[in-house]
Amino acid sequence: MSMKVTRTGAKFTDIDFAPARLMREIGEGLIGRIRIRTGKLVDANGQRFASLAPLYAAQKQKALGTSAPDLQVSGRMLNDMNVRPKPGMVTISFLSGGGKASGGTFIQRSRSIGAADKAFWHNESGAGRKRVIREFFGLDAADIAWAEKKVDAHLQRETR
Protein backbone atom coordinates (compact mmCIF):
# COMPACT_ATOMS: atom_id res chain seq x y z
CA MET A 1 0.00 0.00 0.00
CA SER A 2 1.29 3.48 -0.80
CA MET A 3 0.36 6.98 0.30
CA LYS A 4 0.58 10.26 -1.53
CA VAL A 5 1.16 13.50 0.39
CA THR A 6 0.21 16.75 -1.32
CA ARG A 7 1.11 20.23 -0.15
CA THR A 8 -1.67 22.80 0.07
CA GLY A 9 -1.42 26.51 0.75
CA ALA A 10 1.62 28.71 0.32
CA LYS A 11 5.05 27.33 -0.39
CA PHE A 12 6.99 27.01 2.83
CA THR A 13 9.79 29.12 1.37
CA ASP A 14 7.31 31.93 0.61
CA ILE A 15 6.07 32.31 4.18
CA ASP A 16 7.13 35.47 5.98
CA PHE A 17 7.74 34.04 9.45
CA ALA A 18 8.02 37.36 11.28
CA PRO A 19 6.88 40.36 9.23
CA ALA A 20 7.38 43.87 10.56
CA ARG A 21 3.62 44.27 11.20
CA LEU A 22 3.68 41.20 13.49
CA MET A 23 6.78 42.50 15.24
CA ARG A 24 5.05 45.87 15.79
CA GLU A 25 2.00 44.12 17.26
CA ILE A 26 4.22 42.08 19.59
CA GLY A 27 6.27 45.12 20.64
CA GLU A 28 3.20 47.23 21.38
CA GLY A 29 1.65 44.36 23.31
CA LEU A 30 4.79 43.90 25.39
CA ILE A 31 4.86 47.62 26.21
CA GLY A 32 1.27 47.32 27.39
CA ARG A 33 2.18 44.33 29.54
CA ILE A 34 5.16 46.22 31.06
CA ARG A 35 2.93 49.21 31.89
CA ILE A 36 0.25 47.02 33.50
CA ARG A 37 2.80 45.10 35.58
CA THR A 38 4.53 48.34 36.62
CA GLY A 39 1.16 49.80 37.63
CA LYS A 40 0.77 46.81 39.96
CA LEU A 41 4.16 47.72 41.51
CA VAL A 42 5.74 44.47 40.36
CA ASP A 43 9.04 44.06 38.52
CA ALA A 44 9.90 41.78 35.59
CA ASN A 45 10.97 39.08 38.07
CA GLY A 46 7.63 39.07 39.86
CA GLN A 47 9.01 40.95 42.89
CA ARG A 48 7.16 43.83 44.52
CA PHE A 49 8.90 47.20 44.07
CA ALA A 50 10.84 48.48 47.06
CA SER A 51 9.25 51.40 48.89
CA LEU A 52 10.43 54.91 48.12
CA ALA A 53 12.88 56.66 50.42
CA PRO A 54 10.93 58.58 53.12
CA LEU A 55 11.90 62.08 51.93
CA TYR A 56 11.16 61.29 48.27
CA ALA A 57 7.89 59.57 49.26
CA ALA A 58 6.84 62.69 51.18
CA GLN A 59 7.64 64.95 48.19
CA LYS A 60 5.72 62.66 45.85
CA GLN A 61 2.76 62.49 48.24
CA LYS A 62 2.63 66.28 48.44
CA ALA A 63 2.92 66.79 44.67
CA LEU A 64 0.81 63.89 43.40
CA GLY A 65 -1.28 62.62 46.31
CA THR A 66 0.46 59.23 46.32
CA SER A 67 3.74 57.85 47.55
CA ALA A 68 3.45 54.55 45.69
CA PRO A 69 6.68 53.35 44.03
CA ASP A 70 4.84 53.14 40.68
CA LEU A 71 7.61 54.79 38.62
CA GLN A 72 5.18 57.59 37.78
CA VAL A 73 5.85 61.23 38.50
CA SER A 74 5.61 63.03 35.18
CA GLY A 75 4.61 59.88 33.24
CA ARG A 76 7.42 60.48 30.78
CA MET A 77 9.38 57.28 31.25
CA LEU A 78 6.55 54.77 30.77
CA ASN A 79 4.94 56.88 28.05
CA ASP A 80 8.21 57.21 26.12
CA MET A 81 8.58 53.49 25.45
CA ASN A 82 8.73 53.10 21.69
CA VAL A 83 8.53 50.20 19.24
CA ARG A 84 10.84 49.89 16.23
CA PRO A 85 9.83 46.84 14.22
CA LYS A 86 11.84 45.17 11.49
CA PRO A 87 11.20 41.86 9.80
CA GLY A 88 12.26 39.20 12.28
CA MET A 89 12.76 41.47 15.28
CA VAL A 90 11.39 44.31 17.33
CA THR A 91 13.26 46.79 19.52
CA ILE A 92 11.62 48.51 22.46
CA SER A 93 13.45 51.64 23.53
CA PHE A 94 12.80 55.14 24.85
CA LEU A 95 12.16 58.27 22.81
CA SER A 96 13.87 60.74 25.11
CA GLY A 97 17.47 60.38 26.06
CA GLY A 98 19.54 62.12 28.67
CA GLY A 99 19.15 65.28 30.67
CA LYS A 100 19.90 66.65 34.08
CA ALA A 101 17.39 67.48 36.76
CA SER A 102 16.91 71.20 36.89
CA GLY A 103 15.14 73.45 39.37
CA GLY A 104 11.42 73.99 39.55
CA THR A 105 8.66 71.85 40.94
CA PHE A 106 8.93 68.17 41.79
CA ILE A 107 7.22 67.24 38.50
CA GLN A 108 9.28 69.73 36.43
CA ARG A 109 12.50 68.23 37.78
CA SER A 110 11.26 64.78 36.80
CA ARG A 111 10.34 65.93 33.29
CA SER A 112 13.78 67.45 32.75
CA ILE A 113 15.41 63.99 32.88
CA GLY A 114 15.21 61.77 29.81
CA ALA A 115 13.22 58.55 29.94
CA ALA A 116 16.20 56.41 28.89
CA ASP A 117 18.24 57.73 31.84
CA LYS A 118 15.41 57.10 34.30
CA ALA A 119 14.94 53.59 32.96
CA PHE A 120 18.67 52.90 33.29
CA TRP A 121 18.66 54.06 36.91
CA HIS A 122 15.62 52.01 37.85
CA ASN A 123 16.60 48.91 35.90
CA GLU A 124 20.40 48.79 36.01
CA SER A 125 22.31 51.13 38.30
CA GLY A 126 19.72 51.80 40.98
CA ALA A 127 17.77 54.96 41.74
CA GLY A 128 18.32 57.37 44.58
CA ARG A 129 21.07 57.48 47.18
CA LYS A 130 20.56 53.83 48.11
CA ARG A 131 20.65 52.75 44.43
CA VAL A 132 17.36 50.84 44.63
CA ILE A 133 16.67 48.72 41.56
CA ARG A 134 13.09 48.34 40.35
CA GLU A 135 13.58 46.21 37.23
CA PHE A 136 10.43 47.12 35.33
CA PHE A 137 11.92 47.06 31.81
CA GLY A 138 12.16 43.38 31.09
CA LEU A 139 10.09 40.36 30.17
CA ASP A 140 8.83 37.62 32.42
CA ALA A 141 7.92 34.07 31.39
CA ALA A 142 4.29 35.06 30.80
CA ASP A 143 5.37 37.90 28.47
CA ILE A 144 7.54 35.53 26.45
CA ALA A 145 4.77 32.92 26.26
CA TRP A 146 2.34 35.62 25.08
CA ALA A 147 4.74 36.70 22.31
CA GLU A 148 5.31 33.09 21.28
CA LYS A 149 1.55 32.56 20.97
CA LYS A 150 1.36 35.58 18.66
CA VAL A 151 4.06 34.09 16.42
CA ASP A 152 2.42 30.64 16.52
CA ALA A 153 -0.96 32.09 15.55
CA HIS A 154 0.66 33.95 12.66
CA LEU A 155 2.38 30.79 11.42
CA GLN A 156 -0.83 28.78 11.65
CA ARG A 157 -2.64 31.40 9.52
CA GLU A 158 0.16 31.44 6.97
CA THR A 159 0.40 27.67 6.61
CA ARG A 160 -3.28 26.92 6.03
C-alpha positions in Angstrom: 0.0 0.0 0.0 1.3 3.5 -0.8 0.4 7.0 0.3 0.6 10.3 -1.5 1.2 13.5 0.4 0.2 16.7 -1.3 1.1 20.2 -0.2 -1.7 22.8 0.1 -1.4 26.5 0.8 1.6 28.7 0.3 5.1 27.3 -0.4 7.0 27.0 2.8 9.8 29.1 1.4 7.3 31.9 0.6 6.1 32.3 4.2 7.1 35.5 6.0 7.7 34.0 9.4 8.0 37.4 11.3 6.9 40.4 9.2 7.4 43.9 10.6 3.6 44.3 11.2 3.7 41.2 13.5 6.8 42.5 15.2 5.0 45.9 15.8 2.0 44.1 17.3 4.2 42.1 19.6 6.3 45.1 20.6 3.2 47.2 21.4 1.6 44.4 23.3 4.8 43.9 25.4 4.9 47.6 26.2 1.3 47.3 27.4 2.2 44.3 29.5 5.2 46.2 31.1 2.9 49.2 31.9 0.3 47.0 33.5 2.8 45.1 35.6 4.5 48.3 36.6 1.2 49.8 37.6 0.8 46.8 40.0 4.2 47.7 41.5 5.7 44.5 40.4 9.0 44.1 38.5 9.9 41.8 35.6 11.0 39.1 38.1 7.6 39.1 39.9 9.0 40.9 42.9 7.2 43.8 44.5 8.9 47.2 44.1 10.8 48.5 47.1 9.3 51.4 48.9 10.4 54.9 48.1 12.9 56.7 50.4 10.9 58.6 53.1 11.9 62.1 51.9 11.2 61.3 48.3 7.9 59.6 49.3 6.8 62.7 51.2 7.6 65.0 48.2 5.7 62.7 45.9 2.8 62.5 48.2 2.6 66.3 48.4 2.9 66.8 44.7 0.8 63.9 43.4 -1.3 62.6 46.3 0.5 59.2 46.3 3.7 57.8 47.6 3.4 54.5 45.7 6.7 53.4 44.0 4.8 53.1 40.7 7.6 54.8 38.6 5.2 57.6 37.8 5.8 61.2 38.5 5.6 63.0 35.2 4.6 59.9 33.2 7.4 60.5 30.8 9.4 57.3 31.3 6.6 54.8 30.8 4.9 56.9 28.0 8.2 57.2 26.1 8.6 53.5 25.5 8.7 53.1 21.7 8.5 50.2 19.2 10.8 49.9 16.2 9.8 46.8 14.2 11.8 45.2 11.5 11.2 41.9 9.8 12.3 39.2 12.3 12.8 41.5 15.3 11.4 44.3 17.3 13.3 46.8 19.5 11.6 48.5 22.5 13.5 51.6 23.5 12.8 55.1 24.8 12.2 58.3 22.8 13.9 60.7 25.1 17.5 60.4 26.1 19.5 62.1 28.7 19.2 65.3 30.7 19.9 66.7 34.1 17.4 67.5 36.8 16.9 71.2 36.9 15.1 73.5 39.4 11.4 74.0 39.6 8.7 71.9 40.9 8.9 68.2 41.8 7.2 67.2 38.5 9.3 69.7 36.4 12.5 68.2 37.8 11.3 64.8 36.8 10.3 65.9 33.3 13.8 67.5 32.7 15.4 64.0 32.9 15.2 61.8 29.8 13.2 58.6 29.9 16.2 56.4 28.9 18.2 57.7 31.8 15.4 57.1 34.3 14.9 53.6 33.0 18.7 52.9 33.3 18.7 54.1 36.9 15.6 52.0 37.9 16.6 48.9 35.9 20.4 48.8 36.0 22.3 51.1 38.3 19.7 51.8 41.0 17.8 55.0 41.7 18.3 57.4 44.6 21.1 57.5 47.2 20.6 53.8 48.1 20.6 52.8 44.4 17.4 50.8 44.6 16.7 48.7 41.6 13.1 48.3 40.4 13.6 46.2 37.2 10.4 47.1 35.3 11.9 47.1 31.8 12.2 43.4 31.1 10.1 40.4 30.2 8.8 37.6 32.4 7.9 34.1 31.4 4.3 35.1 30.8 5.4 37.9 28.5 7.5 35.5 26.5 4.8 32.9 26.3 2.3 35.6 25.1 4.7 36.7 22.3 5.3 33.1 21.3 1.5 32.6 21.0 1.4 35.6 18.7 4.1 34.1 16.4 2.4 30.6 16.5 -1.0 32.1 15.5 0.7 34.0 12.7 2.4 30.8 11.4 -0.8 28.8 11.6 -2.6 31.4 9.5 0.2 31.4 7.0 0.4 27.7 6.6 -3.3 26.9 6.0 
